[in-house]
Amino acid sequence: MPETRFTVQWPDGQVEQCYSPSTAVRDFLTEKTTYPLDEFVTRCRMALEKASTRVEAKFGYRCTSADAQLSSIERKASTFTKPADVTCLTIS
């Protein structure tokens, strides 16, 4: 299960590298695409849940790193006033 990193730019201009334990993130985010904040969080929630479920199916336990990444994204997103946009810069 190849881990995947995705780089995002938050509404304040900060760039952050995020982690997924699988390529599932590619099913929900696209490089060089800007999303409304709420949509971005929803897409990340679905992507990281799918990734963690894949880990659980293979190893018998959820990926705590994926769960932690989602919590971090949700915390960061909650600091912005809407409307706001987040850009997925890269996925590798």
C-alpha positions as CSV (number, residue, x, y, z in Angstrom):
1,M,0.0,0.0,0.0
2,P,2.0,3.0,-1.2
3,E,1.8,6.0,1.1
4,T,0.9,9.3,-0.5
5,R,1.7,12.9,0.4
6,F,-0.5,15.8,-0.7
7,T,0.5,19.4,-0.5
8,V,-2.1,22.0,0.2
9,Q,-2.2,25.8,0.4
10,W,-4.5,27.1,3.1
11,P,-6.5,30.4,2.7
12,D,-3.8,32.3,4.7
13,G,-1.2,31.2,2.1
14,Q,0.5,28.6,4.4
15,V,1.6,25.5,2.5
16,E,1.4,22.2,4.3
17,Q,2.3,18.6,3.4
18,C,-0.3,16.1,4.4
19,Y,-0.1,12.3,4.6
20,S,-2.3,9.4,3.4
21,P,-1.4,5.7,4.0
22,S,-2.6,4.9,0.5
23,T,-3.3,6.4,-2.9
24,A,-7.0,6.7,-2.0
25,V,-6.5,10.4,-1.7
26,R,-6.2,10.5,-5.5
27,D,-9.9,9.5,-5.8
28,F,-11.0,12.6,-3.9
29,L,-8.4,15.4,-4.6
30,T,-6.8,16.6,-7.8
31,E,-3.5,18.4,-8.2
32,K,-3.7,22.1,-8.9
33,T,-7.3,22.3,-8.0
34,T,-8.9,24.8,-5.6
35,Y,-11.8,23.7,-3.4
36,P,-14.2,25.6,-1.1
37,L,-13.0,25.0,2.5
38,D,-16.0,22.8,3.5
39,E,-15.7,20.7,0.3
40,F,-12.0,20.3,0.9
41,V,-12.6,19.0,4.4
42,T,-15.3,16.7,3.3
43,R,-13.1,15.3,0.5
44,C,-10.2,14.8,2.9
45,R,-12.6,13.0,5.4
46,M,-13.7,10.6,2.7
47,A,-10.2,10.0,1.3
48,L,-8.6,9.4,4.7
49,E,-11.4,7.2,5.9
50,K,-11.1,5.1,2.7
51,A,-7.3,4.9,3.2
52,S,-7.6,3.9,6.8
53,T,-10.2,1.3,5.9
54,R,-7.8,-0.1,3.3
55,V,-5.1,-0.4,6.0
56,E,-7.6,-2.1,8.4
57,A,-8.6,-4.6,5.7
58,K,-5.0,-5.5,5.1
59,F,-3.5,-5.4,8.6
60,G,-6.5,-5.7,10.9
61,Y,-6.2,-2.2,12.4
62,R,-6.9,1.4,11.3
63,C,-4.2,3.8,10.4
64,T,-3.8,6.1,13.3
65,S,-1.6,8.4,11.1
66,A,-4.6,8.9,8.7
67,D,-6.9,9.6,11.6
68,A,-4.4,12.1,13.1
69,Q,-4.0,13.8,9.7
70,L,-7.8,14.2,9.4
71,S,-8.0,15.7,12.9
72,S,-5.2,18.2,12.0
73,I,-7.0,19.2,8.8
74,E,-10.3,19.7,10.6
75,R,-8.6,21.8,13.3
76,K,-6.8,24.0,10.8
77,A,-9.9,24.4,8.7
78,S,-11.9,25.5,11.8
79,T,-9.6,28.6,12.1
80,F,-10.8,30.2,8.9
81,T,-13.8,32.3,8.2
82,K,-16.0,31.2,5.3
83,P,-16.0,31.6,2.4
84,A,-12.5,30.4,2.0
85,D,-10.7,28.2,-0.4
86,V,-7.9,25.5,-0.2
87,T,-5.8,24.5,-3.1
88,C,-4.3,21.0,-3.5
89,L,-1.0,21.8,-5.1
90,T,0.6,18.3,-5.5
91,I,-0.1,14.7,-4.9
92,S,2.9,12.3,-4.8
